[in-house]
Amino acid sequence: MTFFVFALLLLLQVPIGICLCLTAVFYIWYSGNTVLFESYAQQLFGSVESYGLLAIPLFILAGELMNEGGLTRRLINFARVFFGGFRGGLAYINLLANMMMASIMGSANAQIAIMSRAIVPEMEREGYDKTFSTAITAAAGLMGPIIPPSMLFVIYGVLAQISIGDMFIGGIIPGILMGLAFFLIVAGFGFIHTYPKGCWPTAKEAVQSVIQVVPALGVPIIIIGGILSGLATPTESAGLASLAALLAGKYCYGDLKLGVMPDLLKRTALNSALVVFLVASAGVFGWTITFEKIPQMVAEWIGASTSSPFVFMLLVMAQLLIVGMLIEGIAALILVVPILLPIAVDQFGISPVHFGVVVCLNLVLGLLTPPVGTGLFVASAMTGISPMKIAKALIPFLVSVILLLIWFSYDPWPVMVLLE
């Protein structure tokens, strides 16, 4: 009955956070364990009582400041220096700029929205197909939650009680490999379709772009450099990055006006509250499912199905691809980690960092797959292209990510190499 209520609330389009809370309330009432109501509020609060979660509003703030401060535009101009003159150069610029944005934003939906507004109209003006331009931008947004920083990695680290810094480091090589795969796909399309010819910036423009991008590049350097060097925790790096983005936008570029700060902080607070409420509600839901011994039942079923870690990872992949299509990534992560992580670590000896990167990348695919596919709807809202047209154009990119997932599931090297 609890599962039925949960499914019914989802079908009624009740917000996922409220859905999880109500399902937990129903379970306590229906099971007769009404004494659990006395601990309900405590569990709700205890789920978010983690220092690591402070990184989420700070990374969201850094991304907002980057966009308002004109740092995004400087990153695109910088990418032109490397690819601007190639045929189809703007497609490569799109990918490179997204890779740089991914090292700052940490949120795929925010990145897709910003880059769709910034670069898709310009690609259309230069003669690119609008659907293809939107698909590249949406696909490149998948790198946002994988190349550190990443809100998914922060939440996974909190749930798994492992170092968030290790998760960030584990995502660097997989994120770069995703970018390279997308570059190859765009190059392959170049042999089929004739891309518009680009033009190289003049020497003066190139030097100017390189000089102007230095403050913008300081933000990802602070984030990744602080974590890799051990000088700062992810939360401290997020705070420093927000300060750097504020100073760069205000004093280096002069694009950040103090008048926009109230709205900017309001957006940051609302987005942060949404994520934190999801964590709290899923914590209560996870607390209730332990009474039904669901993790133990799943472990017994998988244990009877296979003894191979690789086959286990493939089974997890198949399940998460379906889950990601139906439930938003953060909520799905919070639901599946308490069930699957103990099985992966205790029964199959898989590193929690390796498992976490594969799970997060798996769930990220759900951003661009119907019927939920929030990233599809964000891209559609920004460009006016129908979600199904975008989804069709995205197929080669999604297939490449699935192939990478199979590789990462079989061989932990790309995830673990920087941690050894």
Disulfide bonds with the S-S distance in Angstrom:
none
